[in-house]
Amino acid sequence: MILNVSGRTDIVAFYSEWFMNRYKIGFVDVRNPFNDKMVSRIYFDDVDAILFCTKNPIPMLDKINQIKKPIIFHITLTPYKNDIEANIPPKGLIIEAIKKLSKIIGKDNLYIRYDPIFISDKYSVDYHIKAFNKLCILLNGYINKFIISFIDEYKNVKNNQKILKYKKISEEDYKKIGLSFSKSAKENGMSVQTCCEEHNLIEFGFKKGECLSHELAFKLTGKTDFKTWKARGKNCRCVQMVDIGAYNTCKHFCRYCYANYDEKKVTNNFIKHDKNSSLLIGNLKKDDIIKIRKK
């Protein structure tokens, strides 16, 4: 089993103490987001590797060496200001944290997600090209791979359309981004690929690949029996992972987020968080049905 920590929220940024408590105790409970009474119990002895997904790795830097499992980090790093990403720490601090993390886990286990790209008058194609090139220069020698994606019209995206002011991305935009990003990455010893995108940009120099491929899973775990993940109807060929997060719990409040769609719920859920609970939000109830998950 590979844990995804987490696609539903930023556990690293906001709930790292809770995660480490669960790791030391030996198991974590996950409430089914579609059936409130069903709870999956996951024992860390059954976990083969952990994928941490975050926009702020700083809270985990002093904790990583306590984890005796193979680790991958996906860090989302974008050039948007606080009109779009309300509660992200200064990007300079994140970049310095990425450099420290690279020295701890190795650059082969560290991926930067420039994700998602949207185009507006403020965040133009040229703006993204300059920002991506700067990131490549700053992270030269610390990472090997960038993963990018383009904005999807999730519920939260539609709700924030007046703030995002995003435009349709044209074929010429895709070409400019593809050629420029490929050039910047190559000049700095990196590769760049898309994630589950119709426009994969391979004709402009992007690599074809998955965020967590079966080959990488084998390299991490020595196992070959992982299923392929079915991700929201997209043509994703990543290995199947088990997410231990919960929706509407991330306090970054990014305007393009798919996992938050009700900011009042986020605030209320955060209040319900108990670092000593087996669940991320709230506590177990008497009528919960707990099933042990092995895969």
N, C-alpha and C positions, 0 to 999 in steps of 0.2 A: 504494500500500500504506500502511495505517495500522498502526503498531506499538502494541501494548498492553504497557506496561512497568509492572506486569504484573498479570494476574488470578490468576496461580499463586503469586506470592510478592511480597514488598515489596522490589523492587530499589532503589528510592529510599532506603529506610531502611538497608538492610544491604549493598547491592552497588553503590552509586553510583560508586565509584572504578573498578570493573570496567566499568560501562556507559560511562563517559567514555573509558576506554581503548579500548573497542571503537568508539565513535563516531569517535575521532581516527584509528584505524587504518583504519576504513572499512567494516567488516563484522562481523557477529556470527553465531555458529553456535548452532543450537537443536536439542537432541536430542528426537526424537519421544517423548512420554511413554508411547506405546502400542507402540512398536517401537524398542527400544534401539539398533539398528544404523543406523537412519535419522537423518540429520542434515540440517536445512535451513540453507543459508547465505544470509544476507540482507545485501545491500549497501545502505548508507545512501543511496547515489545513487538507489536504487529506492523509498525511503521518502518519502511525501508529507506525513505528519504523525505526531506522536507523542502518545499518550495515556499520561500517567503516573498510576498508581493507587497511593496510599500512605496510610499513617496517620501518617507523619512526614516532612514535606517538608524539614526542616532541612538534611540533608546535600546537597541539590541547590541551595540558595539561591545559593551562590557559583559555581555551575557553569552555570546556565541560560543566561546570555548567550553561552556558548560554542557553544550549539546553534543552528544556522542552519536550523531547520525550524519549521513551525507547531506550537505546543505547546498541549495541553489538560491540566489537572490535575484529577483526581478525588481529593479528600482525605476519607477516612473519619474522622468525628469523632463519637464516641458518649460517653454519660455514665457508662459502666461503670467500676467500680473495678478494682484489680489482682487481685481474685478471678476476674474474667472476662477481663481484658486484662492479662496478667502483665508485659509488658515495653514498654508504651507510655510514652513520656516524659510528664511532667506536662502536662495538657491546656492549662494556661495558656501554656506554651511553644509548643504546637502552634498555638494561636490567634494568638499574636504572629507566628509564622512564616507563617500564612495571610495575615495583614495585609501582611507584607513581600512575599509572593509576588504578592498582588493588585496591588501597585504595580509589580511587574516585568512581569507578563504581561497584566495587565488583568482586571477582574472578569468580563468576558464569557467568558474562557477558564478560569475557575475554578469548580468545582462542589464542594459539600460533600455528602458521603453520610452521612446519619444511618442507619446500616445495619450490622447488622440490629436491628430492634426485637423484643425478647422481653419477656414479662410474667412477673413472679414476685412473691413477697411483698416482696422487697427493691426490685426495679425495677418498681414498679407503674405503672399508666396515669398516675396523677397525677404520679409521679416523672418520667416521660418528658415530660409536658406542661410541667412547670416547667423541666426541663433544656433542652428545645427552645426555649422562649420566651427563656431566658437566652442561648442561642447566637445567636438572631436579633438580640437587642439588642447583643451584643458584636461581631457581624459586620456590623452595619448600615453600608452604604456600601462594603463590601469584597467582597461577593458578590451575585449576582443569584438564584441558584437552589440549592435543596436537593433531593436525591434520597433517598428513603427506601425501605426494603424491610423485610419481616418475616422472622423466622427460618425456615429450612428445616431439615428433619431429615436433614442430611448424616450420614455415618458418625461424624465427630468430634463432632457435636452429640449424637448418641445415646450415644456413649461418655462424654460429659461431662454427661449428664442430671442426675446427682446434685449436680453443682456449679451448673449453670445453674438447675435447679429451675423450668423454664419451664412456664407454664400455657397452655391453649388460649385463643386470643384470641377473645372473643365479638363478636357483631355490635354490641353496645353499646360495647365497647372500640374497635372500628374507627370508630364514629361519633364518639366523644369525641376520639380521636386526630385524625381527619380535620378536624373542626370547629375544634379548638384549634390544631392546627398551621397550618391555612390562615389563621386569624386572626392568629397571631403573625408568620407570614411576610409577610402583606399589610401589617400595621402597620409593618413594617421595610423595605418596598420590595422584597420578594423574592417568588418563587414557589416552590411545592413540588410535587413529582410523585413517583409511585412508579416502581419499576424492576421490570418483568416480574412484576407481582403480579395475582393473581385479584381481589383487592380493590384497585382503583386509586384509590378515594376521590374520584373526580371529582365525585360528587354532593355532596361536602362542601367543594368549592372547590379541590381539587387540579387541576393542569394535566395534560393528556394529552400524553405525549411520550416520547422515547427518551433514553437516556444519551448516545449519539452518533448523532444523526439523519443522514439523507442530506442534509438541508438544511444542517446544520452542517458536514458533510464537504465539501460544495461551497463553503461560505463559506471554509473553511480552505485548500482545495486547488485550487479551480476545476474539479474533476473531478466527473463524474456517473455514472461506470461502476462504482461500488462495489456489491458484492453485499450482500445482507442476511444478517446473522449468524444462525446457528442455535445458540442457546445452551442446551445441556443440555435440549433438548426443550421449552423454554418458548416462549411467544409473544413473542419478542424481535424488534424491528424495527430494531435498531441496524445500522450498517454493519459489514461483516465486518472484523475486525482480526486481526493476527498476533501471538500472544503469544510473548514471548522468555524467559519465566520457566520455572521447574521446580517441581513439587510437592514438598512436604516439605522446604522450605528456608527458611521464614520463622520467625524467632526471636521474633516477638511472642507466640506461643503463646496466641492468643485461643481461648477455649473453644468458640466457635461457628464456627470457621473451616472452610471446605470444602476448602481447599487443603493443609492439614496434617491427617494422620490417624495419624501415627506420630512421636512426639517424639524417639525414639531415632534414627530416620532423619534427622530435621532436624539433630540434633547431628552425626551422622556426615557428612552432606552438607556442612554448614558447614565442617567440617575439610577437606573435599576441594576447597573453593573456592580457585581461584587467580586473582588479579586480572589476571594476564597471559595467561590462557587465553582462547581464542575461545568456549569454553562457560562457562556460569554455574557448573556443577559439574563438576569433573574436567577431563580433557583428551581430545583426540581419540585414537582408537585406530586401529591399522593397518587393521582390517577394517570401519571405519565407512564407510557409503555416503553421500557428500555430494552433495546436489542443491541447485542454486541456485533460490531462490524469488523470483519476480517480483511475485506478487500475494498 
